[in-house]
């Protein structure tokens, strides 16, 4: 009976301290989360998640030296995880939108009536562009943007320095920007990001 009463007193005391901690730190934690997320609702949700986790880990908190610092660290990690997930989702949605747009707005420059994807059109235009580039510039551009080689690999293949590879690629990009249709150049930039 005495042990049950002691447990009850501890729970009442802990609940009271938790409520006091909640009232004092909730606005500060929410402001901190809003700084990361720039969205009040998302910040509110993550702060609530932190308090739920703190409530569940009450026994662990007895050994914690600095609960406010621990709370801010938990929140920061939740915010960073949330932002990482958001970036992945946005990349996926962007890629899906790109593919759907390509299907909806495909063009056939040859007038054959057959379906030619924008990526196929871009590839053809890049090959024409490379054919009109100075020899070394064209080789570097093809290796980088068509074959997907890294700068140091291109330097080894061409037996030149990475600085020279960068110069050739910069010249090639300048020519691409100048000679490709703006829509194709934009597609080129988008497709090479992914």
VEXDREN-2710 file (C-alpha; in Angstrom, 1 decimal):
% VEXDREN-2710
k/r/px/py/pz
1/UNK/0.0/0.0/0.0
2/UNK/2.8/2.4/0.9
3/UNK/4.6/1.6/-2.4
4/UNK/1.5/2.2/-4.4
5/UNK/1.0/5.6/-2.7
6/UNK/4.7/6.5/-3.4
7/UNK/4.3/5.6/-7.1
8/UNK/1.1/7.7/-7.3
9/UNK/2.9/10.7/-5.7
10/UNK/5.8/10.3/-8.1
11/UNK/3.4/10.2/-11.1
12/UNK/1.5/13.3/-9.8
13/UNK/4.8/15.1/-9.3
14/UNK/6.1/14.1/-12.7
15/UNK/2.8/15.0/-14.4
16/UNK/2.9/18.4/-12.7
17/UNK/6.5/19.0/-13.7
18/UNK/5.8/17.8/-17.3
19/UNK/2.9/20.2/-17.6
20/UNK/5.0/23.1/-16.3
21/UNK/7.8/22.2/-18.7
22/UNK/5.3/21.9/-21.6
23/UNK/3.8/25.4/-20.9
24/UNK/7.2/27.0/-20.6
25/UNK/9.0/25.3/-23.6
26/UNK/6.3/24.7/-26.1
27/UNK/6.3/28.2/-27.6
28/UNK/10.1/28.2/-27.7
29/UNK/10.3/24.8/-29.4
30/UNK/7.7/25.8/-31.9
31/UNK/9.5/29.0/-32.8
32/UNK/12.7/27.0/-33.2
33/UNK/10.9/24.5/-35.5
34/UNK/9.4/27.3/-37.5
35/UNK/12.9/28.6/-38.1
36/UNK/13.8/25.3/-39.8
37/UNK/10.5/24.5/-41.6
38/UNK/9.0/27.9/-42.4
39/UNK/5.6/26.3/-41.9
40/UNK/3.6/26.8/-38.7
41/UNK/1.5/23.6/-38.9
42/UNK/4.5/21.3/-39.6
43/UNK/6.3/23.0/-36.7
44/UNK/3.4/22.4/-34.4
45/UNK/3.2/18.7/-35.4
46/UNK/6.9/18.1/-34.8
47/UNK/6.8/19.9/-31.5
48/UNK/3.9/17.7/-30.4
49/UNK/5.9/14.6/-31.5
50/UNK/8.8/15.7/-29.3
51/UNK/6.5/16.1/-26.3
52/UNK/4.9/12.7/-26.9
53/UNK/8.4/11.2/-27.1
54/UNK/9.4/13.0/-23.9
55/UNK/6.3/11.7/-22.1
56/UNK/7.0/8.2/-23.2
57/UNK/10.7/8.4/-22.1
58/UNK/10.0/9.9/-18.7
59/UNK/12.1/7.2/-16.9
60/UNK/15.1/8.0/-19.2
61/UNK/14.7/11.7/-18.4
62/UNK/15.5/11.1/-14.8
63/UNK/19.1/10.5/-15.8
64/UNK/19.2/13.4/-18.3
65/UNK/21.4/16.3/-17.2
66/UNK/19.7/18.9/-19.4
67/UNK/16.1/18.2/-20.5
68/UNK/15.6/21.4/-22.4
69/UNK/18.8/20.9/-24.4
70/UNK/17.7/17.3/-25.1
71/UNK/14.3/18.5/-26.2
72/UNK/15.8/21.0/-28.7
73/UNK/18.2/18.3/-30.0
74/UNK/15.2/15.9/-30.5
75/UNK/13.3/18.6/-32.3
76/UNK/16.3/19.6/-34.5
77/UNK/16.7/16.0/-35.6
78/UNK/13.0/15.6/-36.3
79/UNK/13.1/18.8/-38.4
80/UNK/16.1/17.7/-40.4
81/UNK/14.5/14.3/-41.0
82/UNK/11.3/16.0/-42.1
83/UNK/13.2/18.3/-44.5
84/UNK/15.1/15.3/-46.0
85/UNK/11.9/13.4/-46.6
86/UNK/10.4/16.5/-48.2
87/UNK/13.4/16.9/-50.6
88/UNK/13.1/13.3/-51.7
89/UNK/9.3/13.6/-52.2
90/UNK/9.8/16.8/-54.2
91/UNK/12.4/15.2/-56.5
92/UNK/10.1/12.3/-57.1
93/UNK/7.2/14.5/-57.9
94/UNK/9.3/16.7/-60.1
95/UNK/10.5/13.7/-62.1
96/UNK/7.0/12.3/-62.4
97/UNK/5.7/15.7/-63.6
98/UNK/8.5/15.8/-66.1
99/UNK/7.7/12.4/-67.5
100/UNK/3.9/13.1/-67.7
101/UNK/4.6/16.4/-69.4
102/UNK/6.9/14.7/-71.9
103/UNK/4.1/12.2/-72.7
104/UNK/1.4/14.9/-73.0
105/UNK/3.4/17.4/-75.1
106/UNK/5.7/15.2/-77.2
107/UNK/6.6/16.5/-80.6
108/UNK/7.7/14.9/-83.8
109/UNK/10.2/17.1/-85.6
110/UNK/10.4/14.7/-88.5
111/UNK/6.7/14.8/-89.3
112/UNK/6.6/11.0/-89.3
113/UNK/3.7/10.8/-86.8
114/UNK/5.7/8.4/-84.7
115/UNK/6.2/9.1/-81.0
116/UNK/9.6/10.7/-80.3
117/UNK/10.3/11.5/-76.7
118/UNK/11.8/14.8/-75.7
119/UNK/14.8/12.9/-74.4
120/UNK/15.3/11.4/-77.8
121/UNK/15.0/14.8/-79.5
122/UNK/17.5/16.2/-76.9
123/UNK/19.9/13.4/-77.6
124/UNK/19.8/14.0/-81.4
125/UNK/20.2/17.7/-80.9
126/UNK/23.2/17.2/-78.6
127/UNK/24.9/14.9/-81.1
128/UNK/24.4/17.6/-83.8
129/UNK/25.8/20.2/-81.4
130/UNK/28.8/18.1/-80.5
131/UNK/29.5/17.6/-84.2
132/UNK/29.8/21.4/-84.6
133/UNK/32.1/21.8/-81.6
134/UNK/35.9/22.0/-81.7
135/UNK/37.3/18.4/-81.5
136/UNK/38.5/18.3/-77.9
137/UNK/35.5/20.3/-76.6
138/UNK/33.1/17.9/-78.4
139/UNK/34.9/14.8/-77.0
140/UNK/34.8/16.2/-73.4
141/UNK/31.2/17.2/-73.8
142/UNK/30.1/13.8/-75.1
143/UNK/32.0/11.9/-72.4
144/UNK/30.5/14.0/-69.6
145/UNK/26.9/14.6/-70.8
146/UNK/26.1/11.6/-72.9
147/UNK/28.3/8.9/-71.4
148/UNK/28.1/10.2/-67.9
149/UNK/31.9/10.1/-67.1
150/UNK/33.4/12.0/-64.2
151/UNK/35.8/14.9/-64.7
152/UNK/38.9/12.9/-63.6
153/UNK/37.9/10.0/-65.9
154/UNK/37.6/12.4/-68.8
155/UNK/41.0/13.8/-68.0
156/UNK/42.5/10.3/-68.0
157/UNK/40.8/9.3/-71.3
158/UNK/41.8/12.5/-73.1
159/UNK/45.2/12.7/-71.4
160/UNK/44.7/16.3/-70.2
161/UNK/44.3/18.1/-66.9
162/UNK/41.0/18.3/-65.1
163/UNK/41.3/22.1/-65.5
164/UNK/41.4/21.7/-69.3
165/UNK/38.4/19.4/-69.1
166/UNK/36.5/22.0/-67.1
167/UNK/37.4/24.6/-69.7
168/UNK/36.2/22.4/-72.6
169/UNK/32.9/21.6/-70.7
170/UNK/32.3/25.3/-70.0
171/UNK/32.8/26.1/-73.6
172/UNK/30.5/23.3/-74.6
173/UNK/27.8/24.4/-72.2
174/UNK/28.0/27.9/-73.5
175/UNK/27.5/26.6/-77.1
176/UNK/24.6/24.4/-75.9
177/UNK/22.9/27.4/-74.3
178/UNK/23.4/29.4/-77.5
179/UNK/22.4/26.9/-80.1
180/UNK/19.7/24.7/-78.4
181/UNK/16.1/25.8/-78.3
182/UNK/15.5/27.3/-74.9
183/UNK/13.0/24.5/-74.0
184/UNK/15.6/21.8/-75.0
185/UNK/18.4/23.5/-73.1
186/UNK/16.1/23.7/-70.0
187/UNK/15.3/20.0/-70.5
188/UNK/19.0/19.3/-70.8
189/UNK/19.7/21.0/-67.5
190/UNK/16.8/19.2/-65.8
191/UNK/17.7/15.8/-67.1
192/UNK/21.4/16.1/-66.0
193/UNK/20.4/17.1/-62.4
194/UNK/18.8/13.7/-61.7
END
